[in-house]
Each structure stands twice: as structure tokens, then as C-alpha cells.
Amino acid sequence: MRRSTVFATVGILATVGSLSAQTPAPSPPAAPPPAVETPNAPEPMEDVQTGDHWTYQVRDDITGEVKSTITYTVTDASASEINIRFSLLGNPVVGYQTFDRTWDLTNNGVWRFSPNDGTGIRPPLTVGKSWSFKNTALNTKAGNSLKRSGTAKVVAQESVTTSAGTFDTFKIETTLQEDNAADATKKLQFVLETWYAPAIDHWVKRSSIVRSDGRIRDKSTAELVDYGRR
């Protein structure tokens, strides 16, 4: 549920009654300033709760076309993990994902990451903070596995506006490489730019570039278009 812009109207002062010939009329009280809410201020959602949801529109940056609209909804949250149900607009099939409390993915139903996929955050966030990660990904259906490693750095604090509102964010740049454990010649490189908003404990924009053999295979951007609390 987006928060719409709310503007308070200013009341009209009543006319002053007739004056006494001997006593000057007291000055009327000053009208209070109008209460104007910040346009599209984000709804506070710092602590994840069941029913929290975020909807993103995913655009293909190569063709400029919108590829999909996807909604993530928290089904339950504990001290150690967050479980998500996700669905694509126009598709009745739903999927499930499990994250740790810093939004590192651990399981998406097909791939299981050990200890996690490394694309989450590392609070407290400050500009200049960086970290590295290594993990393995196991395809639970096909049985193949990947070796993954990468680095991330908080490069800026930026205000980002999407159709869901205006958010104060930390911009995080992440580079990641995947190596096929069975065939070392098969490699993928990823570059992610993530704009994470602490006020809603989620990212409001994420761009990704995927390369294979040094060539771009995919380039896309997801932007938050709706979010809210149950």
C-alpha cells in the first residue's frame, strides 16, 4: 500500500466581533501553520513482520521492455530467517524463498546456498564499508553445484524516487563470479547495484549485469512500485 501525499487545508479565520468604545480588541490568536506531510514518505517497516510485501517492476535494459512484475510477501519471520512467497503478475504459480536476517538468500526452492548467496547487507551500513564472501550453490533437482565468490562495497548514500515514494538509501555495488564445479570453463560474472532503504528494510532499486565469456548476456533493473504492511 503506497502512502499517498496528504495536504492539510488551512482554516479560515472567523470575523472579529464589534469593538467596545473604551477597550481595544485583543489580537486574534495566530493560526497554526498547515500540517503538510512529506510527499510519498515511506511507511516505516524497519522490523520485518508476516504480511510485509514489496512489488517490483523488472525492465530489460537492453530492449527497454518491462519483463515482469513480481511481488514478495513475508509468510513468516523468526530470529534467524525470513520466509518469502513470490508471485509473478498474470502467473498463478507461486514460489518460495528463505533468507537470513540480513537478506542473504539461503534457498529458493531449486538452489540451496551454503552458507548463503552473499547478496544481502552487512549492518550497520556506512559509506566506504566493504566485505567479501564465498559460498557454494547446489541445484537440488539437477544435482550440479557452483562455486561462488564476490565482494561488496557501500559506495554512497542517495535519495531514490520510484513510483512507490522517495527513500533514503545506501547504494551497494557487488561483483560476483560463479564457476561450474564440474566444468571450470563455464563461468558467469555478475555486477549488482543495490539501493537499500533502511526505513522499509528492503531494496527499492536493483540493477544487474550478467556476463559470460566477457560478453553481456542480460542487463535488467527492478524498481519498487508498491509496498506495505498487512
RAQUI-V453552 format. One record per residue. N is the residue number from 1. SS is DSSP state (h for helix, s for strand, l for the rest). NEAR is the number of other C-alpha atoms within 10 Angstrom. Layout:
n=(N & N)
ss=(SS & SS)
near=(NEAR & NEAR)
This chain:
n=(1 & 2 & 3 & 4 & 5 & 6 & 7 & 8 & 9 & 10 & 11 & 12 & 13 & 14 & 15 & 16 & 17 & 18 & 19 & 20 & 21 & 22 & 23 & 24 & 25 & 26 & 27 & 28 & 29 & 30 & 31 & 32 & 33 & 34 & 35 & 36 & 37 & 38 & 39 & 40 & 41 & 42 & 43 & 44 & 45 & 46 & 47 & 48 & 49 & 50 & 51 & 52 & 53 & 54 & 55 & 56 & 57 & 58 & 59 & 60 & 61 & 62 & 63 & 64 & 65 & 66 & 67 & 68 & 69 & 70 & 71 & 72 & 73 & 74 & 75 & 76 & 77 & 78 & 79 & 80 & 81 & 82 & 83 & 84 & 85 & 86 & 87 & 88 & 89 & 90 & 91 & 92 & 93 & 94 & 95 & 96 & 97 & 98 & 99 & 100 & 101 & 102 & 103 & 104 & 105 & 106 & 107 & 108 & 109 & 110 & 111 & 112 & 113 & 114 & 115 & 116 & 117 & 118 & 119 & 120 & 121 & 122 & 123 & 124 & 125 & 126 & 127 & 128 & 129 & 130 & 131 & 132 & 133 & 134 & 135 & 136 & 137 & 138 & 139 & 140 & 141 & 142 & 143 & 144 & 145 & 146 & 147 & 148 & 149 & 150 & 151 & 152 & 153 & 154 & 155 & 156 & 157 & 158 & 159 & 160 & 161 & 162 & 163 & 164 & 165 & 166 & 167 & 168 & 169 & 170 & 171 & 172 & 173 & 174 & 175 & 176 & 177 & 178 & 179 & 180 & 181 & 182 & 183 & 184 & 185 & 186 & 187 & 188 & 189 & 190 & 191 & 192 & 193 & 194 & 195 & 196 & 197 & 198 & 199 & 200 & 201 & 202 & 203 & 204 & 205 & 206 & 207 & 208 & 209 & 210 & 211 & 212 & 213 & 214 & 215 & 216 & 217 & 218 & 219 & 220 & 221 & 222 & 223 & 224 & 225 & 226 & 227 & 228 & 229 & 230)
ss=(l & l & l & l & l & l & s & l & l & l & l & l & l & l & l & l & l & l & l & l & l & l & l & l & l & l & l & l & l & l & l & l & l & l & l & s & l & l & l & l & s & l & l & l & l & l & l & l & l & l & l & l & s & s & s & s & s & s & s & s & l & l & l & l & l & s & s & s & s & s & s & s & s & s & s & s & s & l & l & l & s & s & s & s & s & s & s & s & l & l & l & l & l & s & s & s & s & s & s & s & l & l & l & l & s & s & s & l & l & l & s & s & s & s & l & l & l & l & l & l & l & l & l & l & l & l & l & l & l & s & s & s & s & s & s & s & s & s & s & l & l & l & l & l & s & s & s & s & s & s & s & s & s & s & s & s & s & s & s & s & s & s & l & l & s & s & s & s & s & s & s & s & s & s & s & s & s & s & s & s & l & l & s & s & s & s & s & s & s & s & s & s & s & s & s & s & s & h & h & h & l & s & s & s & s & s & s & s & s & s & s & s & l & l & s & s & s & s & s & s & s & s & s & s & s & s & s & s & l & l)
near=(14 & 16 & 15 & 14 & 12 & 12 & 12 & 10 & 10 & 11 & 10 & 7 & 10 & 7 & 7 & 10 & 7 & 7 & 10 & 8 & 7 & 6 & 7 & 8 & 12 & 8 & 7 & 10 & 7 & 7 & 10 & 8 & 10 & 11 & 11 & 11 & 12 & 12 & 13 & 18 & 16 & 20 & 16 & 12 & 17 & 12 & 11 & 18 & 17 & 16 & 16 & 19 & 22 & 23 & 24 & 23 & 19 & 20 & 19 & 15 & 17 & 11 & 10 & 10 & 11 & 14 & 15 & 14 & 18 & 19 & 20 & 21 & 22 & 22 & 17 & 16 & 19 & 12 & 7 & 9 & 17 & 23 & 21 & 22 & 17 & 18 & 17 & 17 & 12 & 9 & 8 & 7 & 9 & 10 & 13 & 17 & 20 & 22 & 20 & 19 & 17 & 17 & 20 & 20 & 24 & 21 & 21 & 16 & 13 & 16 & 22 & 20 & 22 & 15 & 15 & 21 & 24 & 26 & 21 & 21 & 21 & 17 & 9 & 6 & 17 & 15 & 13 & 10 & 14 & 16 & 13 & 13 & 15 & 16 & 16 & 19 & 23 & 17 & 14 & 13 & 9 & 9 & 9 & 13 & 19 & 22 & 18 & 22 & 18 & 20 & 16 & 23 & 21 & 22 & 16 & 15 & 17 & 14 & 13 & 17 & 15 & 14 & 11 & 23 & 21 & 17 & 23 & 17 & 21 & 23 & 25 & 25 & 21 & 22 & 18 & 21 & 19 & 21 & 18 & 16 & 16 & 11 & 9 & 11 & 10 & 13 & 18 & 19 & 21 & 18 & 18 & 19 & 20 & 25 & 26 & 25 & 24 & 18 & 17 & 21 & 15 & 23 & 24 & 28 & 23 & 20 & 18 & 18 & 17 & 18 & 16 & 15 & 11 & 10 & 10 & 14 & 13 & 14 & 17 & 20 & 21 & 24 & 21 & 23 & 20 & 19 & 25 & 19 & 18 & 11)
